[in-house]
Structures are given as structure tokens and as C-alpha cells.
């Protein structure tokens, strides 16, 4: 940039040392603060740039905000050629883009980083300030695990996005934080054509592919937030909304196994197939593309948009980062595990053994078929001179799909003979496998129904499979559902009941929990008829059981509904003068995103205080 180079002194104090970034008409330089003897980061913009005045104003306003996550603005200035902003330099910090590219980030660490960024942006939003152009290069993590964010207010000016209405600006920052989470989980950027050196996320109808479609080990709530925000135009409306939905996050850096994108399979180079046009023959794979005519805008610009009705495109998943290695190859198969062993007196065990016999028979069939088919293909290939392989070529690579000449009569007879032989061999092996199933095997269909360890009736595997095929139900055991957040529910009061304690109700620790304010009587001092908590499970959930751990006696009711209110919700149970572990089964026909725990009466504890209590809530489904 004109006016800045190695050795340039800005403001009579900051000596430019090395340029480290250049973007959107600005440059970032490492410089030495000769007055205090420290290294700083300087962002410069030409003084004659139409954004210079707004740039300096935004920098001054950002410098007035004090938050531990926001990178400190140390100085602002201007001379004849450039306007500049001085920020603290963190020499050991790495950007989010570097973290996901060099080694990956654990899912809970993504939650922590984005949660800290969202909390800082919400604090700035309270003073009317926003970021408006979040990228992975704006988020840094120090060697101590501290999170820093730079670019408040200034980034919006650089991108020309300043001047938005407050609600629109809050939504833009919320979407930006979700995009940061997406980048941390997948190593790809979901907004636009890529950013900070990250490849663009694969597009699907309506938006981008969800993180769980790209990577393994993605937390379900973060996956749902990314899908709702980036594809369904829903999700958080402000950074604070995002922070409340992902809370609580770890207070320290999470060191562990990163989220690993699943690598795309190696495929041959895709060939676009154009729809045939009248009076024009359809091109084949061997047809050479005509050279682009620079005078024709349709061919001169290779990045032009293509009408989907004219060209069938092959959409490939972007190449995952270098650290994306499939770590599932060393997993042991379930077949042959110790749990599969059963005694001769166990009917279900014999059914499992029969299933193993079928598996072995089919494996044998598959092995034989694969070997025989490979030899057949090789033989036919040798007979066709147009498809004969190059001896120097790699046999594992697929050759282009080029039509070959029709087979001769003798070649056709040989091919038919090979196919008939293949079918006969498969039939013989299949019959042998079926006979093994019936030999000395009692599937338990004529015996009594076995009893499961939990005391319930257990059907044979075949009966369970038939039932599953009929009604599509999942025969697996219920699992704990992820809880997005828990909020106090006080519709008849001031709307607040120790909200800061609600995250302790789903932290897995029954020694800590939530309690309400103290009331003078069991009937809430006559101030209200009740109060409660709302448990948010996220969309499309079917709870089957609600378990509450209550340390003191209370009267309560439990509801399940589609909204965070008792209106329209279904009551699934109630208890009076109850404490301990309380179970509330959810009827089969009842479903909803929210669980409402509604306290209808209080009881004095050992200290004479009357509160509503909840140490832990677990919802299975």
C-alpha cells in the first residue's frame, strides 16, 4: 500500500515491520511500539479511501468497549497517506482457520470458542455495536486457551455492511457465529465461496449440508443450530440467543479428539452431460470441448452461472482438510464378539447362531462372486481390443466411460456362458446356506417368550424384525436426549427465578442444582399460583420418560408441549409432597420440544425456607 512499507513510522511511534495480511482494500502489519517497547498489530487503510473516516470512527467506538474476549484497541491515528488502527498483538495466538486446518477442533471446544465470541458480541450489542463480518481469521486462541475476537465495528466498515438496523445487525452476527461453529466442526465455510483459506461447504437444496453429513462426532445441538440457521433461515436472532442455546460451555480449553470430517470417496473425474439439442448430436466423453471465444460472454467467463435445466452437473464434496483421516477402519466388527456367544439352552442364542451361519454363507457367496466376476470381466476385456488395458496403467483406477464396439457372436456366447455359470454357482451356494439354517436349529418360535433382564417380554429376532418392518419403530433402548437449555418459567411473576442457576439442572452433577426464591407460605405467599422451569430439547424430539432429581419436598406437575408454555401442553403426571428421583413416563401419543416442570406447592425445609428445587433433569427418548 502506498505510504506503508518496512521501516515506515506511523504517528511518530509505530515502526512497521512486516505485512501479514491484505484484504478488502486494507493491510495488516506487525509493528514495534517504540515508546513502550512492545510488538503491536496495525491495520491501515488509504487516507483517500471513502471509508477512512468511518473506519476511524468505528475504531474509536470499538476501543470504548471493555471485554476480556475483545482484542484491545490501543491507538487510532491518521496522516497524509494512511489511516491506522493499533491493536494488541498476540504472538502465540492462532486463528480458528489455522486450528481447523492444522489439526481439527473437538466439538466441545467449538462450543466454547463460539460461546465466548457470542457472549462478547452480545455485550457489545448492549452498547449498540456489532461486528457484521465474522470470519475464522477474526477469532484467535492463545496458547493458554483464551479466546479473542477482533474487528468489532471496524469489520463492518471494511465490508461495507455498516448502517444496518439493530435487529438486522444482531441477526447477521448470530448467523456469523453459527458459521464459525460450522467451520470449526467441518473445516469448511458455509457463507459464500469460502473464507480465510477454507473451502466452501457443499451446497444442497435450500442451503448447505449439515455438519453431521460431513463430519463424525458432531454434537447434536450444534448440528441442529447449523441446519436451522444456514438452511432453514431460522435459528438464533442475536449472539446472546446463540450463547443461551449452546450454554453451558467448558470454562477451559478442551483438549481431545477433534471432529473428523469423513473423507469423500475417490471417484473418476466427473464428466458433464449436456441435454441433446434438436438437430445436434449429443456429445460423448471423447468429444473435445471447443475453445472459449473471448468475444462470447457465454464462453469467455468460466465462472458464469449455468442453467440446471440445460446441464446435468456432478456435484462433488470439497476436498476435506489434510487432517481428515477416517479413523473407523480399526474398529472391531460386531460379529464374533463375546456378547454373541450363547449356551445351547438359549433359544435366542441359537437364532443368533443361525444368523451367523447365514452371514458366513453370504460372505462366502460374496467372495466367490467377487472373484469369479472379476475374472469374467478381465476375460471379456481381453477379448475386446478397444478396451484392452494398458499394462503400465494402475488397475485400481477406473477408466473413462468410452463406448466399445459390440461383441462378436463368439464373444457373446462366452459372456452368456460366464453369466449362466455365475448364476448356477450362486444358486448352489445359496441353497447350501439355507439348508444350514434349518439344520439342528430351533428358532424358538414354538417355545415360550423369553424374558429380558429388565423383566419385560422379549421377542425373537425374527419377530422383532417383522414388527420393525411393519411399523418402523426403533427397537433400541431409549437414550438420554440432549438438552439445549433450561429456563425459569414465571408467567405470574417478574419472569425471573434465579435464572443463573438453571444450567446446573443438566450438568450431570446431582450435587448442584436450581432453586427458586424463598416464599413465606406454601402457596407462594399468595403472590402466584405456581412457577416452574422449561426444558428445551430442540425440534423433532419424542421424549419417552422424564426423570427429576428433587432434594426437598415439593408439589409439582410435568407437561410436554410444542411451545415453552403450559398453554397447549399435555400434562403427563403430578406428585405431591415428593422428593428424590421422580419418574414421569411420556404417553406414546404425546410429543413436543419442551418439558415444563410446574411447581404448585412448596414445603418448608430444615431451615424453614420454602423454595422450589431441582438438582437434575434427564429426558430419554
N, C-alpha and C positions, 0 to 999 in steps of 0.2 A: 504494500500500500504506500502511496506517495506520502512522504513525511515521516515514515517509521521504518527503521532498519536496525540491525545490530549496532549497539552503541548509542542510539538515539536517546536523548534525555527528555522526558516529559515532565512538565511542571517544575523543572529545575531540581528534580528529586528522584525520579524513577528512570533507571537506565535499562533500556530494552536489551534483552539477551538473546532470546530465540523464539521464533514463531512456532506455535504448537497447533493452531487450528485456524481455518479460514472458512467462513460460512455466511451466507445471506448478506454479503457486502461488508462484513466486519472481520476483524482479525483478533486472535488471542495470542498474547506474547507473555513469556516469562521475563520478569524484570527484577532488578535489585533496587530495594528501597535504601538509598544511600544515607538517608537521615537516621533510620532505625536499624540499619544493617540486617535486613531480612529479605527473603525471596517473596515476591508477590506475583499475582496474575493480573494482567492488564488487558481489557477489552477495548478496542479502538474502532472508531468509525470516522470516515472523512468529514471534516468540518463543513464542507459544502453539500453534504448529503441532506436530503429533505427531512430525514428522520433525526438529525443530530440534536435538535432542541428537545424533541420528545424523548430521545434516548437519555439525555442528561437529566431531564425532569423525572423520568421513571427511575433512574439510578438513585437520585436523591430520596425519592419516596421509599424505595426498597431499603435504603440504608437506615430508615427510621424504624424499621421493624426488627425487634429483637426476639429471636427464637433459636434454640440450640441446633435445630436442623438446618436452618437457612444459613448459607455461606455469607460471611460478614462482608459488607461493602465498606472499604477503608477510606476511599477518597474518590472525588469526581473532579474533572477539570476539562479545560479546552484551550487550545492555542490556535495559531493561524491555519494549521493544516488538518488537525485531528481533534476529535472529542474523545475522552477516555474515561474509563471506569476501572478503579483498582479494587481487587478482591483479595482475600487471604488465599494463600497457596498451600495446598496440602500435598506435599511431595510424595507421600506414601499412599495416597488415595488412588483407587481405581474406579473407573466409571462402570455403570451397570452393563453397558455394551461390552466392555472388556471382561467382566465377570462371566457373562453368559457365553462369550466366545472362547474363553481360555479354559474353562473347567466346569461351567454349569453352576446353578444355584439350587439348594434344597427348597422344597415347596414352602416350608415354614419360614425360611429366610426371605423368600419372595414376599410372603405375608408381612414380615417385619419391616422390610425396606419400604414397601408401598404404603404400609400403615403409617410409618413415621413421616413419609412425604405427604400423605393426605392430611395428617394432623397439623403439619406445618402450614400447608396451604389453607386449611380451614382457619387457623389462627390469623393468617394474613387477610383472608376474606372478611374477617370481622372488622378489619380496618379499610375495607374497600379495595384491596389489592389482589391481583391474580397473576398467574404465570402465562397461560394461554398457548404455550408451545412446548409442552413437555416432550423430551426425547431421552433415550437411555444415556446420552452424554451429559445430561444435566444432573444426573443422580450419581453421587460418589459414595464409596465406602472406604473408610480408613483402615489401617492395619489393626486398629483396636476394635473394629466393628461398628464405629459410629457412622451414621448416615448423614449426608449433607446434600442440600439442594441449592443450585444456583440458577439465576435467570429470572427471579421474581420481577414482574413488571417489565423488565428490560427485554425478555424473550418475546413478549407480545409485540413490542415496538419493532424489534428486528424482523418479525414475521409479518408485520402489517396487520395484526389481528387486534390491536388495541381499539378501544372505543365501543366494545360490546356492552349490552345491557347486563346488569349484575347477575340476573338469573342465567342468561346465556353464557356468561363468563364462568360461572360456577359449574355449569354442566360441562363446558369444554374442559375445565381442569379435571372434573370427575372422570370423563372419558379418557383423558390423558393418563391418569393414574391407572385406570384399568388396562390401558395399552402397555404401560410399564410392567404390570403384572403379567400380561400375555408374553411380553418379550422375555421376562425372567423365566417363565415356565417353558417356553418353546425355543428361544433363541431367534425368533422371527419377529418382524414388526408388522402389526395389523393395520396401521393407518398409512394409506398412500403406497408408494412404490419402494418402501424401505427407508431406514434412517440409521444414522450412527454406524454405518457399515454392516447392519443386519439386513438379511434378505427379506423380501416381502412375504407375508403369510399367504398360504394358498387360499384362493377365493372359492366360495360356494354360493349358491343362490341365496341372496339376502345379506351376505356379509362375508365373514372369514370362517374357516374351520375352527372348531372349538379346540382348546389346548389338549383335551383328553384324546382327540383324534390324531394328534401329532406326537404327543409325549406320554410316557408311562409315569405313574406316581403323582399325578396332578391332584391336589386337594379338591374335593367335590364342590365346596362352596366357591372357591376361586374360579373353577371351571364354569360354574353356573353364572357367576357375575360377568365373566368374559363373554359368554354366549349371549346373555340378555342385553349387554351393553353394546357389543360390537356387531351383533347380527339382528337383534330384535328391537333396537332403539329403545331399550328400557334401562333398567339398572339405576345406579345412584345418580342423584341430581346435583350433588355437591361433593367436594372432597370429604367433608365431615360425614356425609351419608355413607360413603365408601368405608371410612375408618370405623364407623359403628358396625358395619356389616362384617368386616373381617376381624374385628376385635374378639378376644384378646390376642395379641401377638407377643412373641417372646421379647423379653427385655434386653437380651444379649444376642450376639451373633450366633446363628445356628450353623454348626459345622457337622456335616453329614453327607449322605448320599444325595447327589443332585438329581433333579428331574431330568430324565434322559429321553430325548426325542427318539422315536422309533425310526430307524433309517428306512428310506424308501427302497424297494427292490430295484435291482439293476435291470433296466429294460433297454431294448434296442432303440435307436434313435427314432422318435415318432415321425410319421410322415403324414402331413395334412392331406386330406382327400377332398377335393372340391366337388360340389354338386355339378353334374353334367349340364351343360347349357345347350339349348337347341342348336342343331347343325354343327356342334363341336364335339369331337370325341373326348371322352373322359381321360385325363392324363394318367399314366401308370407310374409306378415307383421309379422306373428307369428314365422317365422323361426329365430332361434338364429344364430348370426354371429359366425363363428369359431374363436377360439383363434388364435392370431397372432403368427406365427412361427418366433422366433428371428433369425433363420438362413436364412429365406427367406426375401430378401430385399424388396419384393413387399408388405409384410405384416408387417415387423418389423418397418417401418417408417410410422407413421400415417400421416405425412405431405407431403407424396410423391405426385407428380403430377398424376392426373387421366385423361385418355383419354376421351374426351367428347363423342366420338363415342361409348364408352362401357358403360358409366353410365349416366343416366339422373339425374342431380343434381338439388336440390331445393335451389335456392339462396335466402337467407333471408337478409333483410335490417339490418345493425348493430343496436344494441340497442342504441337509442338516449340518450343524457346526461340526468341527473336527472331533469334538469330544462326544459326539452322539454315537455310542457303541452299544450294540444290542447285548445286554447282559443277561438275557434269559436263556442263552444256549446251554449253560451249565446246570440248569435246573434238572432235578431227577424226575423221571416220569412217574405218574401215579401207579401204573401197572407194576405189579410185583412188589409193592411196598408192604411192610409188615402188617399194616392195618387191613390188607386184603386177605390175610390168612384167616381161615375159619376151620372149626372142627367138623368131623364127618356128621355129627348130630345136628348141625346147624343148617336148616333148610335154606335160609337166605345166603349162607356161605356157599352152598352147592350151586345156587343160582349165579353167584359171582364167579365161581369156578367155571361154570358153563359159559358165562360171558367172556372169561379169559380165553377159553378154548376157541370161541368164535373169533375173538381178536387175533389169536395166533393163526387160525386158519386163514382169515382175511389178509393178515400180514404176509403169510406165505403166498397167497394168491397175488397180492400186490407186487411182491418181489419177483415172482416168476413172470407176471405180466410185464413188469417194467423191463426186465432183462430181455424177454422174448420180443417185446415191441421194439426195443432199441435195435436188436439185431435185424428185425424185419425192415425198419426204416433205413438202416445202414445198407441193407441189401438192395432195396428199391433205389436208393440214392446212387449206388454204384452202377446200376443198370441205366440210369439216365445221364447222358453226357452233359446235359445242360445244368445239372445240379450237383455234379461231382465236386467234392471238396478239394480245396487247396491243401496239400499236405503240410504247408507251413502255417496254415491258419489255426487259430485257437478253437478247439472243438467245443469249448464251453460257451462261446459267443453265438448268438442267433444271427443267421444270415438274413439279408434283406428279403422281403416278400416279393420275389420276382416270379411271375408265372413261367412254368416249364412246358415243354412240348408234351402232347398227350402220349401215354404209354402205348407200346405196340401190343399186338394180340398176345404174344408170348409173355410179355411183361405183365399184362393184365391177368393172365391165368396164374402166374406166380403170385401176384399180390392177393388174388382171391383165395388161393390155396393157403397162403400165410394167415389170412384173416380167419378162415374156417378152422385151421389148426389151433389158432389162438382161442377161439370160442370153445372148442372141444376141451382143451386143457383147462380153461377157466371153469367149465361146467363140471368136469370130473373133480377138480379140487374143491369146488363149492359143495358138491354132493357129499364128498368125504367129510368136509367140515360140519355139514348139517347132521350127518349120522353120528358124529362125535358128540353133538349137543344132546342127543337123546340117549346116548349110551350110559347106563348106570347113573342117571341123573334124575333127581326128584326136585322139581322146581318149587315144591311146597304149595302148589295150587290146591291140593286136596287135603292139606293139613290145616290146623288152627292158625289163626292170625297171630304172628309173633308180637310180643310186647316190647316196646322200646324202653331203654333205661330210664326215661322220664315218666314211664307209666302209661303212655299213650299207645294206641294201636298203631302197628307198623305194617304197611302193605309190602308185598313182594315187589322186587324191582320192576317186573313186567307190568304189574298192576299200576304202580306209580307212573310208569312211562305212559300207559294208556290214559290215565287220568290227566297227566300233564298235557298230552296231545289234545285231549278233549276240551279242557277249559283254559289252558295257557297259564295256569297258576304256577308259582315258583315253589317247589317242594323244599327249598333250603330253609335252614333255621333263620328266624328274624335276626337282624343285625342292628346295632345302635346307629341311629341316623345322626348325621352332622347337624349341629345347631348353629345357625348363623348368628343369632343374638337373642338375648333375653332383656326385656324392658319392663319397667314398672307400669302398672295399669291402675290408674286412679281417676276414673271418669267423674266421680262425685267430689273430688278434692282439687288440689292445685296441680295435679298431673305429675307429681314427683314424690317418690317414696324411696329415698336412699338409692338413687339410680347408679351411683358409683360402685355399689356392691353387687349388682346383678351379674357381672361376668364371673363371679365366684360360684354361681349356681351350675356352671357346666365346665368347670376346670378339672374335673376328675378327682377333686380333693374334698372328701366329706367333712374334713375338719374345719373348713371355712365355708361361708355361705352368705346369704342375704337375710336381712331382717328389716321390718318396716319401722316407722316412727312409733314412739310409745304413746298409748292411749289410756285414758283414765278409767274406762269401763270396758266390759267385754263386747259391748255394742259400738265400739269405736267412738266412745264419748258422745254418742248422739249426733256426730258430725256427718256420718255417711252410713250406708248400708253394707259396704264392703270395699275391698281393694284387692289387687292381685298382681300377677305377673303374666306377660305374654311371651311365649317361646316361639321363635320364628325358625321353622325347619327349611324354608326355601320352597320354591314351586315344585309341583308334581310329586308330592310325597304322600305315602299311605302309611300312617302310623298304625301299629298293632297293639302297642302297650305303652303306658306312661308310668314310670316309676319315680316317686318323690321321696326324698330323704328329709324328714321334718324332725328337728331336735326337740321341739316343745309342742304341747297340746294346742291344737287349733281346730276350728271348724272350716271345712273348705269344700269346694265343688270344682270339677275339672271339665272343661269344654274343649271341643275340637271344631274348628271352623275355617272358612276361606279367608276371613278378614281378622285383623288384630282387634277384635271387639267381640263381646258376647252376643251382639245382635246377629242373628242368623247362624249362630254356632249351635252345636249339639252337645248336650250335657251327657258325659259318659260315666259319671259316678260322683258320689259325695260321701264325706265322712265327717263325723262329729267327735270332738274331744279325742283326736287321734294324733299320734306321733310315731316316729320310727320310719321304716321303709313301707311306703304305701303303694299298692299296685292298682292301676286302673286300666283294664283291658278295653281296647277300642273295638266296637262292633264292626263286622265285616263291611257293612254298607256305609260306614262313616269314614270320611277322609277330609283332609284340609291341611293347609300350610301352617296354621297356628294352633298352639296349645295354650288355653287360657286357664291359669290356676287362680281361682276366685275364692278369697277368704271371706267367710260370712260371720265368723265369731272368733273372739280371742279369749285366752285364759291366762291368768296371772302366773308368772314363773316364780322361781325361788326368791327372786329379788322384788317380787310384787309388780313387775312390769308386764304390760300387755302388748305384745307385738305379733305380727305375722312372721313366720320363719320358713326358710327353705335353704337346705345345705347343698342339695344336688338334685338335678333332674336328668333322667335318662329316658329317651324315647327310642323304641325299637320298631322296626318295620321292614 
